[in-house]
Amino acid sequence: MKRTPELQRLEEILRVSRIVSGGFMGNDPRVLEEILDADAAEVSRHGYTTEQIARRMLELTKRAQAGLGTPVKLDEKREGFVDENRGQLVCPWPHAGRYLKTVTTLRRTDTGEIIRWSDLAVHMIGAHGFFQGRGSAFRLEPGDLVQILFD
């Protein structure tokens, strides 16, 4: 991916974002394009698209919301719950996008693995291919995410 002034500005916003504590890039020293390219390659290696991943995350979030904050058995390998908080988060990309401050926690009952994601994270994965930088509070490693969501 070629470095453009727009991507440079976006990276600056992602690194020092006031939207989330610590920004979206965490302590990742890589430039935004490198993160996006590496994560896209990892997703492709597993045979999925970022849109498929985001759809699955949304599906599990919607099913987990039925528990009203308590764990819900989602299938034979997964349980999840949703914490809903007041307010909204704005997507840092230059478009109009607001997302509820909802956090979904998913646990694999067969392995004990736990992951969590926000509604904004789902949007950024599906629309922008951005799993956040390493060290950020909501970084999701694409390979781990695929394994937990689909296997």
Protein Blocks (a to p, Z undefined) as FASTA:
>chain_A
ZZdfklmmmmmmmmmockbghijnlmafbdfklmmmmmmmmmmmnopafklmmmmmmmmm
mmmmmnnopacdfblmbccdddddedddddfbdcdddddddddddddfknopacdddfkl
mmmmmmnopgbjehiaklccfklmmmmmmZZ
